[in-house]
């Protein structure tokens, strides 16, 4: 009986020790957990200009992205082969969706179209714009930059033929070393990319009419 009591007491002591260790580890985990920070682009964009009554109707489809850009983390590249992501710095929307929204705003703001709409099963339009975003990253070199690589094509909805395609690659300097500086650089970079792209589309479609 005495040996049994001693054994039971030993087991209880070990359980107590494990519980204390468990609580300590849980508290340590809570202390070390960092809050995630979320960012968006183009939040201060001006309202769209009134559409042209006799203008074309454009549909803007999905902007595809590689898998690395789909989880919302802000990406960076070091050298030619190494890539990573900031675990606690994320986009409020996927980069492909932010680029799509920026294109819609830029095309609407040109005032050259009757309507510019998101594509969908019930949406009718004259042309469909679609594309792929290959790069949307911080690039770490001697001077930190951001890079956007975007390929777009335009489909005539009447013939279902691809009538225009355009690849845009652009780098923008980062003014500082914080993630906020990177986000601001990507914002400037994206505005340049979509503004130039919208101008190229305007020029092409204006020549076809």
TIVO-764477 format. One record per atom (N, C-alpha, C): residue in one letter; x, y, z. Coordinates in steps of 0.02 Angstrom, whole numbers, plus 50000, padded with zeros to 5 digits. Example, Ala and Ser with C-alpha at 12.3 -4.5 7.8 and 13.67 -1.06 7.14 Angstrom:
A506604971650390/A506154977550390/A506604983550390/S506424988850354/S506844994750357/S506455000250394/
//
This chain:
X500424994050000/X500005000050000/X500435006250000/X500975006150042/X501395012050046/X501725013449979/X501975007949947/X502295008949881/X501795011649830/X501175009249833/X500665011649787/X500515019049797/X500495021049861/X500355028149876/X500915032549851/X501545030149860/X502115034049836/X502095034749761/X501925029249726/X501895029449653/X501355034149629/X500775034049662/X500225038549643/X500425045749653/X500785047049709/X500995053949723/X501495056249670/X501935051749649/X502435053449597/X502085055249532/X501575051349513/X501215052649451/X500865059349454/X500555060849513/X500215067349520/X500715073149514/X501305072149543/X501815077349540/X502035078549468/X502125073149430/X502335073749360/X501805077249319/X501165075449332/X500615078749296/X500615086149310/X500715088049373/X500735095149392/X501295098849356/X501875095549352/X502445098649318/X502285099749244/X501995094649212/X501815095249141/X501305100749129/X500825101449176/X500315106649169/X500645113549174/X501105114249222/X501445120649229/X501845122349166/X502195117449139/X502585118449078/X502125120349020/X501545116949016/X501075118348962/X500815125448965/X500635127649026/X500395134549035/X500935139549017/X501545138149038/X502105142749023/X502215143248948/X502195137548913/X502305137648841/X501745141448806/X501125140448830/X500565144048799/X500635151548809/X500825153548869/X500915160748883/X501495163548841/X502025159648834/X502595161948794/X502385162748722/X501965158148697/X501715158748629/X501305164848619/X500885166548668/X500455172448663/X500875178848663/X501415178848703/X501825184848707/X502195185948641/X502425180448608/X502825181148548/X502415182048485/X501765180948488/X501345181648430/X501305188948408/X501445190248343/X501435197048317/X500785198148279/X500485203948285/X499875205348247/X500045206248173/X499595204148130/X499685205048058/X499475212048038/X499835214947990/X499675221547964/X499425220647892/X498885224247876/X498575223547810/X498615230147771/X498705229547705/X498815235347663/X498375234747600/X498205240647572/X497835240847510/X498145246047465/X497945246147402/X498215250847353/X497645254847321/X497785261047303/X497295265147267/X496695267047308/X496765267447374/X496195268947416/X495935276047406/X496375280647385/X496175287647377/X496035289447303/X495845284447264/X495715285747193/X495115290447185/X495135295147137/X494575299747127/X493975296147096/X493375298947101/X492795295747071/X492845295346996/X492525290346966/X492565289346894/X492215294946856/X492485296346796/X492185301346752/X491575298346718/X491095302646701/X490495300446667/X490665297046601/X490345291346587/X490475287646526/X490225291146463/X490495289146407/X490305291846342/X489705288046315/X489145291446301/X488525287946283/X488585283346222/X488965285446172/X489035281446111/X489685277446111/X490005276746168/X490645273146172/X490555265646175/X491115262246171/X491125254946176/X491005252746248/X490815246546256/X490745243546322/X491315238546331/X491725239646382/X492285235246395/X492135230846456/X492335224646450/X492305220046507/X493015218546529/X493115218546593/X493785217046621/X493735210346659/X494085205446633/X494065198846663/X494565197846718/X494645191646740/X495115190146794/X495835191346773/X496235193546820/X496955194046811/X497265188146848/X497495183246810/X497775177246841/X498445178846874/X498615174946924/X499255175846959/X499565169046973/X500225168746978/X500545162447000/X500355160947072/X500455154847093/X500245152647160/X500555156847215/X501175159047204/X501525162847256/X501185169347273/X500785172147227/X500445178547240/X499735177647265/X499525171547279/X498825170447294/X498665170247369/X499165170047412/X499015169347484/X498985176047520/X499085181647484/X498995188247514/X499605191147548/X500145187247557/X500745189947589/X501135194347540/X501435199647565/X501845203947523/X502505200247508/X502675199947445/X503235195847422/X503865200047413/X504445196747419/X505085200047403/X505535195047368/X506005197747330/X506515193647297/X507205196347313/X507675191847325/X508365193547339/X508805189947288/X509165193747248/X509565190647197/X509125187847141/X509385183147104/X509015180447047/X508615174247063/X508755171047120/X508425164647134/X508035164347199/X508205168447248/X507885167947313/X507265172347318/X506725169547343/X506095173247351/X505805171547419/X505415176147447/X505095175047511/X504495179547520/X504215179447580/X503615183347594/X503635185747666/X503335191647678/X503275194247746/X502665191047779/X502785187147831/X502245183347863/X501725187847894/X501935193647921/X501475197947958/X501285204247920/X501425204447855/X501235210147813/X500875207347752/X500225208947747/X499795205847696/X499355210947661/X499135209147602/X498655213247565/X497945211847588/X497525217047586/X496815215947603/X496465212047548/X496725212447486/X496455208747430/X497035205447393/X496895200247355/X497415197147315/X497675202047262/X498315201847247/X498595206547198/X498245206547131/X498035200647107/X497685200347043/X497045204447044/X496685204247101/X496065208047107/X496205215447112/X496745217447148/X496915224547153/X497095227347084/X497465223447044/X497645225746977/X497025226346933/X496575221546939/X495945221846900/X495545228046917/X495475229546982/X495105235447003/X495435241846979/X496105241946981/X496465247846958/X496365248946883/X496365243546844/X496235244146772/X495535246746758/X495045244246795/X494365246646785/X494315254046800/X494625256346854/X494605263446871/X494935267646817/X495525265446794/X495895269346743/X495505269846678/X495195264346657/X494805264446594/X494175268646602/X493845268246659/X493255272446670/X493445279846672/X494015281346705/X494215288246712/X494425291446646/X494565287346595/X494735290246530/X494135293746497/X493525291746517/X492925294746489/X492795292946416/X493145287946390/X493085286146319/X492595280346306/X492325277546359/X491905271646351/X491215272746381/X490735269346352/X490055269746379/X490045266746449/X490335260746455/X490385257546521/X491005253146523/X491275252446582/X491825247646594/X491605243346653/X491525236946640/X491215232446688/X491655226446704/X491545223446762/X491845217046776/X491495211846733/X491885207246705/X491575202046664/X491185197246708/X490665194346679/X490255189546715/X489805186046666/X489445181146691/X489025177046646/X488475181146612/X488245186546644/X487695190546616/X487935197146586/X488575198546588/X488835205046564/X488955204746489/X488705209646453/X488795210246381/X489255216046366/X489715215146319/X490175220446302/X490475219346233/X490825224446209/X491135224046143/X491815220546145/X492175221746199/X492845218746206/X492935216246277/X493355210946283/X493535208146348/X494285208946358/X494465212146413/X495165212946432/X495325207746486/X495855204046477/X496055198946526/X496815198546527/X497085195246577/X497815194946579/X498095190846635/X498755191646645/X499105188046697/X499625192646729/X499625192746795/X500105196546835/X500665191646855/X501255192446826/X501805187846840/X502225190046899/X502315196546909/X502725199046964/X502385205046997/X502405205047063/X502135210447103/X502515210347169/X503145212347165/X503615210747219/X504065216647238/X504335216047297/X504925220047317/X505535216447289/X506005220247261/X506625217447234/X507205220547272/X507575216347308/X508125218647351/X508785218347313/X509025224347295/X509675224947264/X510065230147304/X510575233147272/X510935238447306/X510455244047326/X509985245547281/X509425250047296/X508785245947292/X508355246447343/X507735242647344/X507245245547294/X506915241147256/X506415243147207/X505815238547212/X505275240547179/X504715235947169/X504645234647095/X504395228747078/X504325226847008/X503625224146995/X503335226346940/X502695223846917/X502785221346845/X502575215246832/X502585212346765/X501875209946749/X501565213146699/X500865211846683/X500785210746609/X500455205246591/X500295203946520/X499535204046512/X499315207746461/X498595208546448/X498445206946375/X497845204546362/X497615203946293/X496885206046290/X496685208146231/X496015210746218/X495665206346167/X495065204146184/X494685199546141/X494075203146113/X493985202746047/X493385205346015/X492825200446029/X492305202646064/X491765198046083/X491355195646024/X491345199445969/X490955197445910/X491285191545874/X491945191745869/X492305186545832/X492655181645879/X492695183345943/X493055179345992/X493795178645974/X494065183645941/X494765183645921/X495165188445965/X495785186345979/X496245190646015/X496505195945966/X496365202345979/X496545207645931/X497105212145956/X497315211346020/X497835215646048/X498135212246108/X498795212746115/X499105210446177/X499685215046194/X499835215246258/X500315220246282/X500635217546346/X501295217946350/X501655216146410/X501985222346439/X501875223446502/X502135229346536/X502555227146595/X503195229046596/X503635227846653/X503915234546676/X503865235646740/X504095242046766/X504375241346836/X504915244946850/X505205245146917/X505145252246945/X505035252647010/X504945259047044/X505385259147106/X505765264547117/X506185264847178/X505765264847241/X506065262147295/X505765262347362/X506145267647401/X505775272347431/X506085278147463/X506405276547530/X506215271047561/X506485269247627/X506585261747632/X506605259147694/X506745252047704/X506175248447740/X505625251947754/X505075248647789/X504575245547739/X504155241247765/X503635238147722/X503155243547697/X503015248547737/X502585254047716/X502875257547654/X503535258547654/X503865261547596/X503795257047534/X503835250547544/X503745245847489/X503035246247461/X502545246547506/X501845247047484/X501725253547445/X501995259047468/X501915265447433/X502245265147364/X502815261847359/X503145261047295/X502735256847247/X502455251347272/X502015247147230/X501395250947208/X501135255247251/X500555259347233/X500725264047175/X501285267547181/X501505271947126/X501625268047062/X501955262347071/X502115258147013/X501485255846977/X500995253547015/X500375251146985/X500005256646950/X499995262646978/X499645268146945/X499975269846878/X500635269646875/X500985270746811/X500805265246761/X500815259046784/X500695253346739/X499985253746710/X499485254746752/X498795254746727/X498655260946686/X498955266646702/X498855272746663/X499135271846593/X499735269246589/X500035268146523/X499645262946483/X499435257546517/X499055252246484/X498385254846458/X498035258746499/X497395261646478/X497495266046417/X498045269946416/X498185274146358/X498305270146295/X498655264446301/X498775260146243/X498125257046217/X497695255146263/X497045252246242/X496615257646208/X496605263646238/X496225269146207/X496465270446136/X497125270646126/X497405271946061/X497215266446010/X497265260146032/X497115254645988/X496375254545968/X495945255146016/X495225254846001/X494995261045963/X495295266845976/X495125272845939/X495295272045865/X495835268445849/X496035267545779/X495575262445744/X495245258045781/X494815252945751/X494115255545735/X493925261145764/X493245263545755/X493185267945692/
//
